[in-house]
């Protein structure tokens, strides 16, 4: 429980490990032989509730985790029909924009650090410092944001991901960052080589214009033995 409270995490999936171990401990107590319960002092009282009560407690503990952030089935089906194990990139400060979606479509992130936490937070802190008239801090965070955005742009141009998952500009928390990348750092030019494959209320999925699904590629033509290609081989 200590990491949960120390990090002050309010999302249910952060609490999942502590809930899991609490449930496991409860099950171990229920499984204790009666003789051990009687000789364990306070432990005997903890292990006394019937199995039905423990089961009810387990259900109650997992109820907050019942809801998920999985994308809709239609969104996933459209992407899977158009791609096969695509390389995926992300334009969003929040990893949940592309996870678990990337796994559900059989994709793999092109970057080990796909989300834009660093750039988005640097932008927010720069604006906060500007409002506080702290020029030095505003400049410091602005430089961090610029270095990050430029590095990300170069990465996109070099790796040319098959699919780009982007937060829509209308999304309250991520919109300013997405707009910043498009309007200031040239991501509109990158996306000019992509088409919108599918979108929902919060996400937009881009597919590279020249992407060909592996199963849809025409068979390779045999090369004549007298051709320049054969000679070079």
N, C-alpha and C positions, 0 to 999 in steps of 0.2 A: 504493500500500500504506500510505502514511503515515496517511491518515484512518482506515483500518481498525484499525490498532494504537493510534493516539492515542485513538480513541473507545472502545476496548476492547469492540468488539461481538462477540458470540459466535454470532450467528444467521447462517445460511448466506446469506440474501438480502442482508445487509450486505456480505458478501464478494463478491457477484456482480460488481460493477463491476471490482474488481481482477482477478478471475479472467478476465473477458471481455477486458480489455486484455492480460493475459498471453497468452491464447490468440491474440489478434490479432497480438501481437508475434511469437509462434512461427510463425504462418502467413506473416508477412512475411519472416521469416528463411528459411523453406523456399523461398519464391518468389524469393529473390535469385538472380541469375545467378551461375554458378560463378566467373566472373572477379572479381566484386565480393567474393565470399566469400574468395577467396585474397588479396585486397589489403586485407582489413579486419582483419587480425591476429587478436585474440581472437574477433571476430565470426565468423570462418571456422569456429572450433571449435563455436561455439554453433549454427551453421547446418548442421553436418555430419550430425546424426542423420537417418536415413531418414524418409520421410513416415509410414510405418507406426508408428514410435516416437512421432512427434509426435501422431498421431491417438490413440494409446493414452494419452498424457499429457493430451490434451484430454478424453477420456472420464473419466479419473480425476479431473480437476479439477471436472467438472460433476456427478459422482456425489452429492456432499453436497447439491446443489440439486435432486436428482431428486424427493424428497418435497415435497409441497405441503400447504398448510393449507386447501385448498378444502373447502367444506362438501359433504355428501353429495348425490347426485343427487336423491334422494327429497325432501329438504328444499327444494331449489331448485324442483323441479317443482310442489310444493304451493303455494309462494308465487307462482310465475308463473301458475298456474291461477286464483288468487284475486285477483290484482292486475294492473295495467298501468301500468308506469313510476311506481311509488309513491314518495312522499316518505318518507325513512327517517331515523329517529333511533336513537341508541345509548345504552344504559346499560351501560357497561363501561369500565374503565381501559385496555383493550387494543384497539387499532384492528383487530386481526385478527378480533375478534368480528363486525365488520360489513364487513370487506374481505378477500377480494374478493366476499363475498356480495352486497353492494349492487350491484356491477356486473353480477353474474351474473343478477340478477332485473330488470335494467334500471332500477334505482332511483337516486335522487339524495339525498344527505344534505341535511337541512334546515339544517344548521349547517356553517360552514367549519371548525369545530374539534369534530368529533363525539365524540371519545373523552374519557374522564374522567381523564386523567393528572394534571392539576393537583389536582383534588379528592381523588383517591385517595392521591396522594403526600403532600398536606398532612395528610390524616387519619393516615397512617402516621407521619409525622414528629411530629405532635402527640402520638400515643401513646408514641412513643419518648422524647420530651422529658418526658412525664409520668412514665415509669418512671425517668428520670434525675433527677427532682425539679427540673426546670428549668421553673418556672411561667411565666416570661416567654416562653420559646420555645414552650411548649405552647399558651399563649393566642394567640400570633402565628399559628401554623399552624392552630389551631382557627378563627380568624377568616377565614383564607383559604379553608378548606374550607367554612365556612358561606356566605360570599359566593358562592363558585362554585356550590354546590348550589342556593341560592336563585335565582341567575341562570338556571341550567339549568331549574329548575321553571317559571319565568316564560316561558322560551323554549318549552317544551313546551306550555304552556297557550295561548300566542299562536299558534304555528305548527301545532299539532294534526297531527303527522305521521301518515301513513297506516299506517305500520308502525313498531313499536319492536322493536329487536333487543336482548335483554337477556341478560346472563350469568346463569346459574343460581346461586342462593345456595350450592349445594353445591360450586361450583368453588373450589378452595383459595385461589387468589390474588385473585380478584375478589369472592368471596362477601361479605366484610365491607363492602365499599363498596356493593354492591347492597343489602344489608340496611340500611345506614345511610340510603340514599335512601328506601327503602320505609317504614321505621319512624319516621324522624325528620323528613323533609323533604316529606312529603305525596305521594310518588310512587305510593303505594298508591291514593290517590284519583284520580290521573290514570289509572292502569291499570284503574280500575273502569269506564272508558268503552271498554275494549278487551277483546277475547277472545283466548285463546290459539289461534293458527292451527295451529302445528306446533312441535315441539321435538325436540332430540336429546339426547345425553349432557351437553352443556355449554351449549347455547343455547336460548333460548325466544323464539319469534316471536309478537308481539302484532299483531293487526289491529284498527283502529278500528271500533267497533260500527256506525257509520253510513256506513262506507265502501262505495261502490258501484263496482264495476269499470266503467270507461267504456263498454265494449262491451255491458254488461248494463243500461244505463239505458233506461227506456222512452222512446219518442219524445215530443218536446214537443208539447203540444196547441196548435193554432192559436188565437190570441187574437181574439175578436170585435172588430170595429171600434168597437162601442159600449161595450166594457168599460172599467172604470177604468184597467186596465193600459195599454190602447191609448191612452187619453186622456193618461195621464202620459207615454207615449212621445212 
